[in-house]
Amino acid sequence: MVAEAALSPEILSRYEAVVGLEVHCQLLTESKIFAADANSFGAEPNTNISVITLAHPGTLPKLNRKAIEYAVRIGIACGSDITRRNIFARKNYFYPDLPKGYQLSQDKGPICVGGGILVKVKDPVTGEPYQTTIQLHHIHLEEDAGKSIHDGDEWATQLDYNRAGTPLIEMVTEPCIRTADEAGQYLTEVRRLVRYLDICDGNMEEGSLRCDVNVSIRPKGSTKLGTKVEVKNLNSIRNVMRAVDGEFRRQVELVETGGKITQETRTFDAATGLSYAMREKETMNDYRYFPDPDLTPVVISDEWLADIQARMPMLPAALFQKLTATYGLPEYDAAILTDAKELADYFEAVCQHTTQYKAASNWIMGPVKGQLTDKTLRERQFPVSASQLAALIELVANATISQTAAQQVFGLLLAQPDASPEELARANGLIQNRNTDALQTLVEEVLAAWPDKVEQFHKGKKNLMGLFVGEVMKKSKGSADPKLVNELLAKTLQKK
C-alpha cells in the first residue's frame, strides 16, 4: 500500500469517481411475494416458512398482487415508465440460504424503466449547494434469500429461511453519481420516499433497506467507463458514503502504483472503513437467466394503473409546497416537517383543531420531535394526540397558561395521555392569574420592597423591569400573566 500522504489532493483531483447504486427495499406486504407465508421481521427462526418457500417438489408459486402495486407506486413517484406485461426469470446460483437453487427475479423486462430522484447536495470543493437528478436505469421486483447465521463457529452455519421469499424491489441507478455526498443524499431520498409511499419501513439496521455500491474511476474529462467494483455489506447511509470515498481512494492508489483494477465483489468493514475482496464479480451469463415456467405473465391494465395512481399519497415536494403556501410556514419549518411523513401528517392533524400554524410547527419541531428522538418513539405511537396538542396551543394563545406552564403540561400529558391539557393545568395550579386587582396589589408590594431599585429605574436603568416582573411572578407562584404584569408595572412606575 502507498502511504496516505502519496494520495495528495492534486493526485486525487486527476480522477473522477463513477458510482452507481443498487438499493434493495423489502416491501411491507403481509405475505411473501410468491407464497402465503407471513412477511414479518423478528419471528423465531424458520417459523414463517412453507413447502413453497422451501421449494418442495410439486409446489407452485403465485404472485402477490400487492407487491406489483407497491413497485408501481415507486415507479410513478420517480417518473418511470411502467412495464405493462411483466414476467419473472430464474436467476441461478447456489448458496445455502437460497432454498430453490435459484432466485425469482425480473431480467429483461423490469417493472419500472427510467425516471430519477432529485437530490440537494454540496460541492465537495467549494461547499456551494446544488441540485442534481440521480437517474434510474430501472426498478425490478424479486424475492429475497434467507439468512446465514455464523455464531462464532467457523465449522457450522445456521440457516433461517424466514426472509426467503420476502418481496423486494431493486432500484438500480445509472452510473451518474460522482461524490459520496450525492450517494448519501440519494439514499436518504429513497428512504424518505418509500416511507411516504408506505411500501417499506426503510430500516437499514434491520436490513429492510440495503445498498450495494458500484464504483469505478476514470481520468477527469474522460467519458469511458472504467472497471467497476461492487461493495456489499453496507447497513447505513454513512457507511455508503465511507465506502464510496474509500473505494475511490483505493482504486486511485492502485492505478497510481501501476496496479490493475479487478472486477470483483468486496465486503465493507464498518469498524475500519476498509473493504476486502470476497470473490470475482459474476457476469449476467453466469446466472443463466431463463423465464420461469411456473409463473404466468402479469398484465397491468389501464384500469389497474389508474387505480394505483388515484391512491398515491402526496409526495414530499408537493407537501413542502402545501406547508409553505397553505399554512404559511417558513421553508425551514416545511423542510423539517416533511423529512418524515409521520411528522407532516401529525402537523396537519393538529391544524385541524387550531389555526395557530406556526405555533404547531414550533411544538412539533421542538418538544414533540425531542421526545421522539430521546425515547426512540415512532411518530404514530406518540401518546399526545393531535387534538390534545392543539388544545394546549390554544391555552397559550388565549393566555390561559404561559408558555413555560405549557411545557409542564406537555410533560404531564406524556404520562397521562387520556387527560385534557386544561384539566391538568388547573389541577397543578398553572392557570394564569389575570385578576387585575390582585396582580396590582402584588405589583405595589414588590415596588414598595425595592425603593432603591425603583429610583435607579427612573434614572435610566430600564433593564430592572425584568427584576420587578420576576419578583411579581415569584409572589404569584408563577400563576401571574407575564404580559399583564408588564403592563401593570409600566403604568405603576410612571406614577411613582
LOVEX-922111 format. One record per residue (C-alpha): residue in three letters; x, y, z. Coordinates in steps of 0.02 Angstrom, whole numbers, padded with zeros to 5 digits, always signed. Layout:
// LOVEX-922111
ALAXYZ/...
This chain:
// LOVEX-922111
MET+00000+00000+00000/VAL+00057+00176-00039/ALA+00074+00295+00108/GLU-00080+00404+00136/ALA+00024+00560+00101/ALA+00055+00497-00075/LEU-00129+00520-00115/SER-00117+00708-00119/PRO-00266+00817-00167/GLU-00177+00854-00330/ILE-00168+00668-00374/LEU-00348+00635-00322/SER-00408+00783-00425/ARG-00346+00699-00584/TYR-00479+00564-00566/GLU-00667+00558-00562/ALA-00773+00432-00468/VAL-00911+00346-00567/VAL-01038+00272-00447/GLY-01199+00175-00467/LEU-01308+00114-00325/GLU-01417-00041-00309/VAL-01543-00013-00171/HIS-01646-00161-00110/CYS-01808-00119-00019/GLN-01909-00254+00069/LEU-02093-00222+00034/LEU-02219-00208+00176/THR-02339-00339+00111/GLU-02423-00454+00236/SER-02364-00609+00146/LYS-02216-00657+00038/ILE-02204-00623-00147/PHE-02241-00800-00208/ALA-02314-00886-00054/ALA-02440-00854+00084/ASP-02308-00862+00223/ALA-02308-00713+00340/ASN-02190-00572+00292/SER-02134-00507+00462/PHE-01971-00464+00548/GLY-01915-00535+00715/ALA-02007-00701+00717/GLU-01924-00858+00784/PRO-01808-00934+00652/ASN-01892-01044+00521/THR-02070-01010+00577/ASN-02128-00905+00429/ILE-02098-01043+00302/SER-02197-01168+00199/VAL-02167-01301+00068/ILE-02169-01164-00065/THR-02033-01063+00023/LEU-01930-01220+00045/ALA-01956-01270-00137/HIS-02027-01443-00106/PRO-02058-01541-00266/GLY-02226-01509-00347/THR-02258-01340-00264/LEU-02305-01191-00372/PRO-02280-01006-00337/LYS-02417-00874-00352/LEU-02375-00690-00371/ASN-02428-00568-00235/ARG-02536-00431-00315/LYS-02491-00305-00180/ALA-02305-00321-00222/ILE-02344-00268-00401/GLU-02442-00117-00339/TYR-02303-00063-00222/ALA-02175-00072-00362/VAL-02288+00031-00474/ARG-02306+00162-00336/ILE-02120+00193-00326/GLY-02109+00196-00515/ILE-02244+00330-00526/ALA-02158+00431-00389/CYS-01993+00425-00485/GLY-02070+00466-00655/SER-02027+00295-00726/ASP-02112+00208-00872/ILE-02219+00064-00807/THR-02198-00101-00897/ARG-02371-00171-00933/ARG-02327-00354-00965/ASN-02219-00425-00827/ILE-02131-00592-00822/PHE-02009-00669-00698/ALA-01850-00765-00732/ARG-01746-00889-00635/LYS-01578-00818-00582/ASN-01474-00972-00549/TYR-01343-00977-00412/PHE-01311-01096-00269/TYR-01298-01027-00093/PRO-01359-01117+00064/ASP-01483-00976+00101/LEU-01569-00997-00067/PRO-01685-01147-00047/LYS-01734-01166-00230/GLY-01558-01151-00300/TYR-01619-01001-00400/GLN-01696-00831-00364/LEU-01855-00773-00448/SER-01818-00601-00520/GLN-01853-00490-00669/ASP-01719-00496-00801/LYS-01756-00421-00972/GLY-01917-00331-00926/PRO-01909-00236-00760/ILE-02074-00167-00698/CYS-02010+00014-00698/VAL-01891+00089-00826/GLY-01803+00257-00817/GLY-01851+00401-00704/GLY-01748+00488-00573/ILE-01739+00566-00400/LEU-01691+00748-00368/VAL-01562+00774-00230/LYS-01487+00928-00148/VAL-01300+00916-00115/LYS-01147+01023-00083/ASP-00995+01040-00194/PRO-00852+00948-00105/VAL-00727+01085-00153/THR-00823+01249-00141/GLY-00959+01196-00019/GLU-01089+01278-00131/PRO-01259+01192-00136/TYR-01327+01123-00298/GLN-01465+01008-00359/THR-01446+00858-00472/THR-01559+00717-00529/ILE-01495+00542-00499/GLN-01557+00446-00650/LEU-01630+00273-00629/HIS-01592+00135-00752/HIS-01735+00028-00690/ILE-01829-00043-00541/HIS-01866-00228-00537/LEU-01957-00350-00424/GLU-01878-00505-00349/GLU-01879-00617-00197/ASP-01757-00607-00052/ALA-01645-00751+00003/GLY-01638-00825+00178/LYS-01511-00779+00309/SER-01349-00869+00350/ILE-01300-00855+00533/HIS-01120-00876+00588/ASP-01118-00876+00779/GLY-00931-00886+00802/ASP-00923-01067+00744/GLU-00812-01073+00590/TRP-00865-01251+00553/ALA-01053-01227+00557/THR-01177-01109+00477/GLN-01358-01096+00534/LEU-01494-01053+00409/ASP-01651-00953+00441/TYR-01772-00957+00294/ASN-01898-00834+00366/ARG-01833-00698+00250/ALA-01830-00812+00098/GLY-01966-00757-00022/THR-01987-00583+00053/PRO-02037-00465-00089/LEU-01902-00342-00142/ILE-01885-00200-00263/GLU-01711-00165-00326/MET-01682+00015-00380/VAL-01533+00023-00499/THR-01461+00193-00543/GLU-01364+00243-00695/PRO-01177+00267-00662/CYS-01210+00453-00640/ILE-01159+00481-00458/ARG-00995+00573-00436/THR-00972+00603-00249/ALA-01004+00518-00083/ASP-01123+00660-00038/GLU-01229+00628-00194/ALA-01236+00443-00148/GLY-01286+00482+00032/GLN-01418+00609-00016/TYR-01491+00492-00147/LEU-01507+00352-00020/THR-01585+00474+00104/GLU-01715+00524-00025/VAL-01751+00342-00071/ARG-01781+00301+00113/ARG-01894+00452+00134/LEU-01989+00411-00025/VAL-02026+00228+00017/ARG-02085+00282+00190/TYR-02201+00413+00115/LEU-02270+00282-00003/ASP-02287+00162+00145/ILE-02208+00021+00045/CYS-02051-00006+00153/ASP-02002+00047+00329/GLY-01828+00097+00269/ASN-01743+00020+00420/MET-01563-00012+00366/GLU-01514-00083+00536/GLU-01640-00224+00515/GLY-01594-00249+00333/SER-01761-00197+00259/LEU-01666-00068+00155/ARG-01495-00119+00091/CYS-01374-00040-00029/ASP-01235-00108-00140/VAL-01113+00017-00215/ASN-01031+00002-00385/VAL-00875+00111-00402/SER-00754+00141-00543/ILE-00635+00282-00583/ARG-00579+00371-00740/PRO-00467+00519-00782/LYS-00554+00687-00769/GLY-00630+00732-00937/SER-00640+00552-00998/THR-00808+00477-01047/LYS-00750+00296-01048/LEU-00810+00190-00904/GLY-00679+00100-00801/THR-00682-00072-00719/LYS-00814-00069-00583/VAL-00802-00145-00411/GLU-00955-00189-00307/VAL-00952-00158-00120/LYS-01079-00251-00013/ASN-01123-00261+00172/LEU-01174-00078+00189/ASN-01300-00053+00329/SER-01307+00136+00347/ILE-01305+00294+00241/ARG-01143+00347+00325/ASN-01060+00182+00278/VAL-01117+00200+00098/MET-01030+00369+00092/ARG-00874+00298+00176/ALA-00871+00153+00053/VAL-00881+00271-00097/ASP-00739+00379-00033/GLY-00634+00230+00021/GLU-00654+00133-00141/PHE-00615+00289-00244/ARG-00453+00315-00149/ARG-00408+00130-00157/GLN-00429+00125-00346/VAL-00333+00287-00373/GLU-00191+00220-00267/LEU-00193+00056-00363/VAL-00183+00142-00532/GLU-00051+00265-00475/THR+00062+00123-00418/GLY+00044+00026-00580/GLY-00085-00098-00521/LYS-00238-00162-00611/ILE-00417-00146-00551/THR-00508-00313-00547/GLN-00695-00329-00571/GLU-00742-00405-00405/THR-00860-00402-00258/ARG-00792-00332-00096/THR-00860-00327+00082/PHE-00854-00172+00190/ASP-00788-00172+00369/ALA-00879-00034+00463/ALA-00754-00040+00606/THR-00604+00002+00497/GLY-00687+00087+00349/LEU-00593-00032+00232/SER-00658-00155+00103/TYR-00594-00330+00071/ALA-00607-00441-00082/MET-00740-00578-00074/ARG-00747-00650-00248/GLU-00732-00605-00430/LYS-00889-00522-00494/GLU-01012-00634-00584/THR-01072-00587-00757/MET-01250-00597-00820/ASN-01209-00758-00913/ASP-01153-00840-00750/TYR-01331-00832-00686/ARG-01407-00923-00836/TYR-01569-00825-00834/PHE-01721-00903-00914/PRO-01909-00867-00896/ASP-01991-00958-00752/PRO-02112-01086-00824/ASP-02222-01091-00668/LEU-02272-00906-00669/THR-02388-00834-00800/PRO-02358-00656-00863/VAL-02444-00518-00761/VAL-02525-00381-00864/ILE-02553-00210-00785/SER-02711-00143-00867/ASP-02755+00040-00891/GLU-02888+00024-00757/TRP-02768-00054-00631/LEU-02635+00077-00663/ALA-02763+00218-00647/ASP-02824+00146-00482/ILE-02646+00142-00412/GLN-02617+00321-00470/ALA-02778+00380-00388/ARG-02723+00309-00219/MET-02549+00387-00222/PRO-02512+00492-00067/MET-02445+00670-00077/LEU-02257+00661-00101/PRO-02127+00765-00006/ALA-02104+00902-00137/ALA-02291+00932-00155/LEU-02316+00927+00033/PHE-02174+01053+00055/GLN-02267+01172-00060/LYS-02428+01145+00035/LEU-02349+01183+00204/THR-02272+01345+00141/ALA-02421+01403+00036/THR-02574+01344+00134/TYR-02506+01355+00310/GLY-02383+01498+00282/LEU-02237+01407+00361/PRO-02056+01460+00329/GLU-01959+01347+00212/TYR-01850+01290+00357/ASP-02003+01226+00453/ALA-02075+01143+00298/ALA-01911+01053+00265/ILE-01903+00985+00443/LEU-02086+00930+00445/THR-02079+00843+00276/ASP-01922+00747+00324/ALA-02037+00611+00391/LYS-02214+00581+00331/GLU-02275+00547+00508/LEU-02218+00720+00565/ALA-02306+00805+00420/ASP-02464+00703+00449/TYR-02460+00745+00634/PHE-02439+00931+00595/GLU-02589+00930+00477/ALA-02692+00835+00605/VAL-02651+00967+00738/CYS-02701+01104+00615/GLN-02874+01026+00602/HIS-02903+01090+00779/THR-02810+01256+00783/THR-02761+01398+00666/GLN-02601+01432+00762/TYR-02500+01351+00623/LYS-02328+01422+00666/ALA-02351+01376+00849/ALA-02399+01200+00797/SER-02242+01189+00690/ASN-02134+01252+00834/TRP-02206+01123+00954/ILE-02182+00979+00833/MET-02005+01030+00783/GLY-01960+01058+00966/PRO-02038+00961+01111/VAL-02127+00830+01005/LYS-01977+00788+00896/GLY-01867+00793+01050/GLN-01971+00659+01133/LEU-01968+00551+00976/THR-01779+00561+00973/ASP-01746+00541+01158/LYS-01866+00397+01185/THR-01850+00323+01010/LEU-02038+00326+00990/ARG-02113+00306+00819/GLU-02218+00458+00772/ARG-02375+00356+00751/GLN-02357+00291+00929/PHE-02341+00465+01005/PRO-02451+00473+01162/VAL-02508+00653+01144/SER-02647+00659+01014/ALA-02660+00796+00883/SER-02816+00867+00966/GLN-02729+00873+01137/LEU-02579+00966+01068/ALA-02695+01087+00979/ALA-02790+01117+01141/LEU-02625+01152+01230/ILE-02576+01276+01094/GLU-02744+01364+01111/LEU-02720+01381+01300/VAL-02560+01478+01267/ALA-02636+01579+01125/ASN-02781+01642+01233/ALA-02664+01673+01382/THR-02747+01541+01491/ILE-02574+01473+01531/SER-02398+01536+01497/GLN-02276+01457+01376/THR-02174+01398+01525/ALA-02327+01318+01604/ALA-02370+01238+01436/GLN-02204+01145+01440/GLN-02252+01075+01610/VAL-02424+01024+01547/PHE-02343+00940+01397/GLY-02236+00836+01513/LEU-02390+00787+01613/LEU-02482+00738+01453/LEU-02343+00616+01408/ALA-02377+00523+01570/GLN-02567+00548+01568/PRO-02618+00541+01385/ASP-02804+00525+01424/ALA-02813+00691+01519/SER-02857+00859+01443/PRO-02725+00997+01445/GLU-02840+01120+01535/GLU-02885+00993+01670/LEU-02701+00960+01701/ALA-02662+01146+01706/ARG-02799+01179+01834/ALA-02755+01029+01941/ASN-02575+01086+01951/GLY-02609+01272+01979/LEU-02541+01325+01810/ILE-02688+01432+01751/GLN-02629+01611+01729/ASN-02694+01739+01853/ARG-02770+01885+01756/ASN-02857+01964+01904/THR-02803+02145+01883/ASP-02841+02197+02060/ALA-02748+02051+02138/LEU-02597+02074+02024/GLN-02596+02263+02056/THR-02580+02226+02241/LEU-02428+02114+02207/VAL-02351+02249+02097/GLU-02370+02379+02235/GLU-02291+02260+02362/VAL-02140+02225+02252/LEU-02107+02408+02213/ALA-02127+02455+02396/ALA-01998+02321+02442/TRP-01870+02388+02316/PRO-01872+02579+02331/ASP-01688+02596+02284/LYS-01714+02492+02126/VAL-01865+02599+02081/GLU-01757+02755+02097/GLN-01622+02675+01986/PHE-01756+02628+01859/HIS-01811+02810+01846/LYS-01630+02862+01823/GLY-01618+02756+01665/LYS-01587+02575+01717/LYS-01735+02509+01619/ASN-01671+02330+01624/LEU-01731+02324+01805/MET-01904+02291+01735/GLY-01852+02109+01722/LEU-01815+02106+01908/PHE-01984+02178+01951/VAL-02077+02056+01838/GLY-01980+01910+01913/GLU-02023+01962+02090/VAL-02208+01978+02048/MET-02204+01806+01967/LYS-02125+01735+02124/LYS-02259+01810+02235/SER-02394+01738+02120/LYS-02307+01569+02124/GLY-02290+01577+01936/SER-02477+01598+01904/ALA-02474+01781+01850/ASP-02495+01826+01667/PRO-02322+01898+01623/LYS-02394+02012+01489/LEU-02520+02088+01610/VAL-02387+02103+01745/ASN-02278+02202+01624/GLU-02423+02318+01583/LEU-02466+02350+01765/LEU-02285+02380+01813/ALA-02260+02504+01671/LYS-02415+02604+01722/THR-02373+02600+01907/LEU-02192+02654+01881/GLN-02250+02802+01777/LYS-02347+02865+01927/LYS-02203+02848+02051/
